[in-house]
Amino acid sequence: MNDLYEEKWRALKSEIDGRTQGGEELFLAIKDYYEVYDGRLPYWLGSLYNAEIGGFHYSLSSRDNEEVTTDRGTFKLLPDIESSFQALSILSSSGMMKDFSELPEKMREGLKSFVCSLQDKDTGFIIHPQWRELMADVEGKSGNADIMWKARRGRDMMWAEGICERLGFSLPYPTAYERLMCESEGEKTAASSDLPDYLLSRERLINYLDSLNWETDAYYAGNMVASQGRLFLAAGLADIAADYLTEKQNKESGLWGSVGGYAAINAYLKITGMYNELKLPIPNAHRAAESVIACATTEERAATVCYQYNVWYSVRNILNSLRSYGGTEGEEQAREITRKLLVTAPAAIRKTKEKLLTFKKADGSFSYYPHGTADHSQGMPVAIKGSNEGDLNASVICTTGITGNIFETLGLREFMIPLFGEGAFDKFKIAAKM
C-alpha cells in the first residue's frame, strides 16, 4: 500500500463521512483495496520500453522474443501503438508523473518518431509493419478475421490521436478520419478505394450491422461498432448507427442481447461507448443501473480482467449520460443510483479486489486471463501463446482503469489517492534505461 499520502487519506475519509452514514466501512474497503498495488509495477512498465524503436511492447514475452509462429504464419513481436498509449496512461494517472512534461525528452522524441512512422501515407490509417501482411491477407474476405482487422485499424487510429494529443505533436499526413469527412462531403480523396464499403451509404451500413450477432453475442457486435465510432461519425452515418443500436435494445432492461450476467454488462459497456463517442444520450440508461450494480458483487467468475472493469465503467457511463442529457429527471435518477451504489460500494470494492488478485503477477503486473496473457489483440499476434505473464492491456485496466472508475462513480474523483508515490517514476526510468 502507498503510505506516502496520509493527508490525502484523511481528506478522503472526511469527505466519505460527510456524505453517507457508515462511511467508515466504505473508507476501510478503499484502503484495503489499495493493498493490491506495490512498487514492482513501475520496474515492469519501464522494462517494456524499446528505446531503439520508440514504443512499448505488449508484454515481456513480446520484448524477449523476436517473433511468434501461429497457425497463420510467423510474425515479428514489435512494440505497438495501443500498448504505448496504455503505458502513458499508467504513467500519467497512477501518481508516477504529474504531467507529460516530466517524460524524458529522449522518450518523448522516440514515441513521436514511432507513432509517425506507423501512419500510412496513402490512407492516413495506422499500420504496424508486423501485421501489414496479415491485414492484407484477410482484408475483404468474409468471416471474423476481416471484421477484427477493421476493429484493430479503428482502435489504432484512436490511440495514435491520443498519443499526439498527450505529447503535443501532429501526424505527418491527414488522418483517415479527416479523409473520410472529405469523402462524406463529396470530395474524392486518394484513399477513397480503401474505405470500407459499409461507410459509403445508409443501406450498406445497415447491412453490415445486420451481419453482427446482437442477440447471443452482443459483446462482440458492440466491440466492432464501438471501435469504429469515429469512422461512422466522419462518414456522416452516426445517427444511422445510433438509431440501429437503440432499436436493438431491450427497452425494459436497458441492456442488449439475451445473455445475462457479466456477458450482458460487457456488451453494455461496448455499446454505450458508441453513444459516448457520438455524444448522444444512452437510451433507458437508468433501467440498466440495477443490473449493472448487481454484477459488481456477483459470485460469477471473472474470466478476464475486463469483467469487473466493465461493471464500474458501465455505471460511470450511465451516470454521465443521465447528468449530461437527462435534464432534471436525469439528475434525480443519477442521485438515486449513487445512493444505491454507496450502500453496496464496500462489498463491491472488496469483491473487485478479490477478483483482481487472481490476475496479479509476481512482478506487480496483471494478466488478461487468470493464468496467462492474451496472445492476440483484436485478432493480431502480440505475445507468445501460453505465457503466464502480465500485459499492458490488462495492467492499465487493473490499475488506473478500475480505480479511476471506482472513484468517479462514487463522486470522489478529486479525492483519488495515487497508486504509486515518490520514487516510482525513478524506478520506471531506470528500467527503461532513460
C-alpha positions in Angstrom: 0.0 0.0 0.0 1.1 3.6 -0.6 1.6 5.2 2.8 3.0 8.5 1.4 -0.3 10.2 1.1 -1.7 10.3 4.7 -3.1 13.8 4.2 -5.0 12.7 1.1 -6.3 9.7 3.0 -7.6 11.9 5.8 -9.3 14.2 3.2 -10.9 11.2 1.6 -12.2 9.9 4.9 -13.6 13.3 5.9 -15.4 13.5 2.5 -16.9 10.0 2.8 -18.0 10.6 6.4 -19.8 13.8 5.3 -21.7 12.0 2.6 -23.0 8.8 4.0 -23.8 7.1 7.3 -21.5 4.2 7.9 -18.7 5.8 5.9 -16.1 4.0 7.9 -16.9 0.7 6.1 -16.5 2.3 2.7 -13.3 4.1 3.7 -11.8 0.8 5.0 -12.8 -1.0 1.9 -11.0 1.5 -0.3 -7.9 1.4 2.0 -7.8 -2.3 1.8 -8.3 -2.3 -2.0 -5.1 -0.3 -2.3 -3.1 -3.3 -0.9 -3.4 -4.7 -4.4 -0.7 -2.3 -5.7 3.0 -2.3 -4.9 6.3 -0.8 -6.1 7.2 -3.6 -8.5 4.9 -2.5 -11.4 7.0 0.7 -12.3 10.0 -1.5 -13.0 8.0 -3.9 -15.1 6.4 -1.0 -17.0 9.8 0.7 -17.8 11.3 -2.6 -18.9 8.7 -2.8 -21.8 10.1 0.3 -23.5 12.1 -0.3 -26.6 14.4 2.7 -27.0 15.6 1.7 -30.4 12.0 1.7 -31.9 10.5 4.2 -29.6 7.4 2.3 -28.4 6.3 -0.1 -25.7 6.0 -3.8 -26.0 2.7 -5.5 -25.0 4.5 -7.9 -22.6 7.8 -9.4 -21.5 7.4 -12.3 -24.0 6.9 -9.8 -26.7 10.0 -7.9 -25.6 12.2 -11.1 -25.2 11.2 -12.9 -28.4 11.8 -11.6 -31.9 8.9 -13.4 -33.5 6.0 -15.7 -32.9 4.7 -18.6 -35.0 0.9 -19.0 -35.3 -1.4 -21.1 -37.5 -1.5 -18.0 -39.8 2.3 -17.7 -40.2 5.3 -16.3 -38.4 5.2 -12.6 -37.2 7.6 -10.2 -35.5 6.8 -9.2 -32.0 7.4 -5.4 -32.1 6.1 -2.5 -30.0 2.6 -1.4 -30.8 0.7 1.8 -30.6 -2.1 0.6 -28.2 0.4 -0.7 -25.7 2.3 2.6 -25.9 -0.8 4.6 -25.3 -1.6 2.3 -22.3 1.8 2.8 -20.8 1.4 6.6 -21.0 -2.0 6.2 -19.3 -0.5 4.3 -16.4 2.3 6.9 -16.0 0.0 9.9 -16.1 -2.8 8.6 -13.9 -1.1 6.5 -11.2 0.9 9.1 -9.4 4.2 8.3 -11.2 4.1 11.6 -13.1 2.3 14.9 -12.6 2.2 15.7 -16.3 3.8 14.6 -19.6 6.5 17.4 -19.3 8.3 15.1 -16.9 8.7 12.4 -19.5 12.4 12.2 -20.6 12.9 14.2 -23.8 14.6 11.2 -25.4 11.4 9.1 -24.8 9.1 11.8 -26.0 11.0 12.1 -29.3 11.2 8.3 -29.5 7.4 8.0 -29.1 6.8 10.7 -31.7 9.0 9.1 -34.2 7.4 5.7 -33.6 3.8 6.9 -34.0 4.6 9.0 -37.1 6.4 6.1 -38.7 3.3 3.9 -38.5 1.0 6.2 -40.4 0.2 5.1 -43.9 0.7 7.9 -46.4 -1.9 6.8 -48.8 -4.8 6.1 -46.4 -4.0 8.0 -43.2 -4.5 4.9 -41.1 -2.0 3.5 -38.6 -0.5 0.3 -40.0 2.0 -1.8 -38.0 4.8 -3.4 -40.0 4.4 -6.7 -38.1 0.8 -7.0 -39.0 0.7 -5.5 -42.5 0.9 -8.8 -44.4 -1.7 -10.4 -42.1 -4.1 -7.5 -42.6 -3.7 -7.6 -46.4 -4.4 -11.3 -46.3 -7.8 -11.0 -44.5 -9.0 -7.7 -46.0 -12.2 -8.0 -47.8 -12.7 -11.7 -47.0 -15.7 -12.9 -45.2 -15.6 -14.0 -41.6 -14.3 -12.8 -38.3 -10.7 -12.1 -39.4 -11.7 -9.3 -41.6 -14.1 -7.8 -39.0 -11.4 -8.0 -36.3 -9.0 -6.3 -38.7 -11.4 -3.4 -39.1 -11.7 -3.1 -35.3 -7.9 -3.2 -35.0 -7.5 -0.4 -37.5 -10.1 1.8 -35.9 -8.6 1.4 -32.5 -5.1 2.1 -33.6 -6.2 5.4 -35.3 -7.7 6.4 -32.0 -4.6 5.5 -29.9 -2.4 7.5 -32.4 -4.5 10.6 -31.9 -4.4 10.1 -28.2 -0.6 10.0 -28.0 -0.4 13.0 -30.3 -2.7 15.0 -28.0 -0.8 14.0 -24.9 2.6 14.7 -26.2 1.8 17.7 -28.3 2.6 16.7 -31.9 0.8 16.0 -35.1 0.8 13.1 -37.5 2.6 13.8 -40.8 -0.4 13.2 -43.1 -4.2 13.8 -42.9 -5.8 11.1 -40.8 -8.2 8.5 -42.1 -11.0 10.4 -40.2 -10.1 13.7 -42.0 -10.1 12.0 -45.4 -13.4 10.2 -44.7 -15.0 13.5 -43.7 -14.0 14.9 -47.1 -15.4 11.7 -48.7 -18.7 12.1 -47.0 -18.9 15.7 -48.2 -18.4 14.6 -51.8 -14.8 15.4 -52.2 -12.8 12.5 -53.6 -9.5 11.6 -51.9 -6.6 9.3 -52.8 -7.8 6.9 -50.1 -11.3 6.5 -51.5 -10.8 2.9 -52.6 -9.5 2.0 -49.1 -12.7 2.9 -47.3 -14.9 0.0 -46.1 -17.9 -0.2 -48.4 -20.3 -0.1 -45.5 -19.3 3.6 -44.9 -20.4 4.6 -48.3 -24.2 4.5 -47.8 -27.0 4.1 -45.2 -28.1 0.8 -46.8 -24.6 -0.7 -46.7 -24.1 0.3 -43.1 -27.4 -1.3 -42.0 -26.4 -4.5 -43.9 -23.1 -4.5 -42.1 -24.8 -4.0 -38.7 -27.3 -6.8 -39.6 -24.4 -9.2 -40.1 -23.4 -8.9 -36.5 -24.9 -11.2 -33.8 -26.8 -8.8 -31.5 -28.8 -11.5 -29.8 -26.4 -14.0 -28.3 -23.0 -12.2 -28.8 -23.8 -8.6 -28.2 -20.4 -8.0 -26.7 -18.6 -9.0 -29.9 -21.0 -6.9 -32.0 -20.7 -4.0 -29.7 -16.9 -4.1 -29.8 -17.0 -4.0 -33.6 -19.2 -0.9 -33.5 -17.6 1.0 -30.7 -14.1 0.6 -32.2 -15.3 2.3 -35.4 -17.4 5.1 -33.8 -15.2 7.8 -35.1 -15.4 6.4 -38.6 -19.2 6.4 -38.6 -19.1 10.0 -37.3 -16.6 11.1 -40.0 -18.7 9.3 -42.7 -21.9 11.2 -41.6 -23.6 8.0 -40.6 -23.5 8.4 -36.8 -27.3 8.9 -36.5 -27.9 5.8 -38.5 -25.7 3.7 -36.3 -27.2 5.1 -33.1 -30.8 4.6 -34.3 -29.9 1.0 -35.2 -28.5 0.3 -31.7 -31.4 1.9 -30.0 -33.8 -0.3 -32.0 -31.9 -3.4 -30.8 -32.0 -2.5 -27.1 -34.3 -4.2 -24.7 -36.3 -1.2 -23.5 -37.4 -2.8 -20.2 -33.9 -3.8 -19.0 -31.9 -1.2 -20.9 -29.5 -3.9 -21.9 -28.7 -5.6 -25.2 -28.8 -9.3 -26.2 -30.4 -12.3 -24.5 -27.5 -13.4 -22.3 -27.3 -12.2 -18.7 -24.6 -11.7 -16.1 -21.2 -10.4 -16.9 -21.8 -11.1 -20.6 -24.7 -8.6 -20.6 -22.6 -5.9 -18.8 -19.6 -6.5 -21.1 -21.8 -5.9 -24.1 -23.4 -2.9 -22.4 -20.1 -1.1 -21.9 -19.0 -1.5 -25.5 -22.3 -0.4 -26.9 -22.7 2.6 -24.6 -19.2 3.6 -25.6 -20.6 4.1 -29.1 -23.1 6.6 -27.7 -20.4 8.4 -25.8 -18.2 8.6 -28.9 -21.2 10.2 -30.8 -22.1 12.4 -27.9 -25.6 11.1 -27.7 -27.7 10.1 -24.7 -27.8 6.4 -23.8 -31.4 5.3 -24.1 -33.1 4.0 -21.0 -29.8 4.4 -19.0 -31.5 4.3 -15.6 -33.1 1.0 -16.4 -29.7 -0.7 -16.8 -28.3 0.5 -13.5 -29.8 -2.1 -11.2 -28.4 -5.0 -13.4 -25.0 -3.3 -13.6 -24.7 -2.6 -9.9 -25.8 -6.2 -9.0 -22.9 -7.5 -11.1 -20.4 -5.7 -9.0 -20.8 -8.2 -6.2 -21.7 -11.3 -8.2 -20.1 -14.6 -7.4 -19.8 -15.3 -11.1 -16.2 -16.0 -12.1 -14.4 -13.1 -13.9 -12.9 -14.8 -16.9 -10.9 -11.7 -17.9 -9.8 -8.5 -16.2 -12.4 -6.7 -18.3 -15.3 -8.1 -16.3 -15.0 -6.0 -13.1 -13.7 -3.0 -15.1 -16.7 -3.1 -17.4 -19.1 -3.1 -14.4 -17.6 0.1 -12.9 -17.2 1.8 -16.3 -20.8 1.0 -17.2 -22.1 2.7 -14.0 -19.9 5.7 -14.9 -21.4 5.8 -18.4 -24.9 5.6 -17.0 -24.4 8.5 -14.6 -22.6 10.7 -17.1 -25.3 10.2 -19.7 -28.1 10.9 -17.2 -26.4 14.1 -16.0 -25.4 15.3 -19.4 -28.6 14.6 -21.3 -31.4 13.7 -18.9 -32.3 17.2 -17.6 -33.9 17.4 -14.1 -35.3 13.9 -14.3 -31.9 12.5 -15.3 -30.2 14.3 -12.4 -32.6 12.8 -9.9 -32.2 9.3 -11.4 -28.4 9.8 -11.2 -28.7 10.8 -7.5 -30.8 7.7 -6.7 -28.3 5.4 -8.5 -25.5 7.0 -6.5 -27.4 6.5 -3.2 -27.9 2.8 -4.0 -24.3 2.4 -5.1 -22.9 3.9 -1.8 -24.8 1.2 0.1 -23.3 -1.6 -1.9 -19.9 0.0 -2.6 -18.0 -1.6 0.3 -19.0 -5.1 -0.8 -18.4 -4.2 -4.4 -14.9 -2.9 -3.8 -14.0 -5.9 -1.7 -15.2 -8.2 -4.4 -13.3 -6.2 -7.0 -10.1 -6.6 -5.0 -10.7 -10.4 -4.6 -11.1 -10.8 -8.4 -8.2 -8.5 -9.3 -5.8 -10.6 -7.2 -6.5 -13.6 -9.4 -4.8 -11.7 -12.3 -1.9 -10.3 -10.4 1.7 -11.5 -11.2 4.8 -11.6 -9.1 6.3 -8.6 -10.9 3.3 -6.4 -10.0 1.7 -6.5 -13.4 -1.6 -8.1 -14.3 -2.5 -10.7 -16.9 -5.6 -10.6 -19.2 -6.7 -14.1 -18.1 -6.3 -15.6 -14.6 -3.4 -17.8 -15.6 -2.0 -16.2 -18.7 -1.9 -13.3 -21.1 -4.0 -12.9 -24.3 -1.5 -13.7 -27.1 -3.7 -11.9 -29.7 -5.2 -8.4 -29.5 -8.1 -7.6 -31.9 -7.0 -10.5 -34.0 -3.3 -9.6 -34.2 -0.5 -11.6 -32.5 1.2 -9.7 -29.6 2.7 -12.3 -27.3 3.9 -15.9 -27.0 1.0 -18.3 -26.7 0.6 -19.9 -23.3 2.8 -17.4 -21.4 1.6 -16.8 -17.9 2.6 -13.1 -17.7 1.3 -9.7 -17.2 0.5 -7.5 -20.2 -0.1 -3.8 -20.7 -3.8 -4.1 -21.7 -4.6 -5.9 -18.5 -2.4 -3.8 -16.4 -3.8 -0.4 -17.4 -7.3 -1.9 -16.8 -6.4 -3.3 -13.3 -4.6 -0.1 -12.1 -5.8 3.3 -13.2 -8.8 1.9 -15.2 -10.7 0.3 -12.4 -9.5 2.6 -9.6 -10.4 5.7 -11.6 -13.9 4.4 -12.3 -14.5 3.5 -8.7 -13.7 7.0 -7.5 -15.6 8.5 -10.5 -18.8 6.6 -9.9 -18.8 7.4 -6.2 -18.3 11.1 -6.9 -14.9 11.1 -5.3 -12.7 11.7 -8.3 -10.9 14.7 -6.8 -10.1 12.7 -3.7 -8.5 9.8 -5.6 -5.2 8.5 -4.0 -2.3 8.0 -6.3 -1.4 4.3 -6.7 2.4 4.9 -6.6 4.4 7.6 -4.8 7.8 9.1 -4.5 10.5 7.1 -6.3 8.1 5.2 -8.6 9.0 7.3 -11.6 12.7 6.8 -11.0 12.2 3.1 -10.9 10.4 3.4 -14.3 13.2 5.4 -15.8 15.9 3.1 -14.6 14.1 0.1 -16.1 13.5 2.0 -19.4 17.2 2.9 -19.4 16.4 6.6 -19.5 
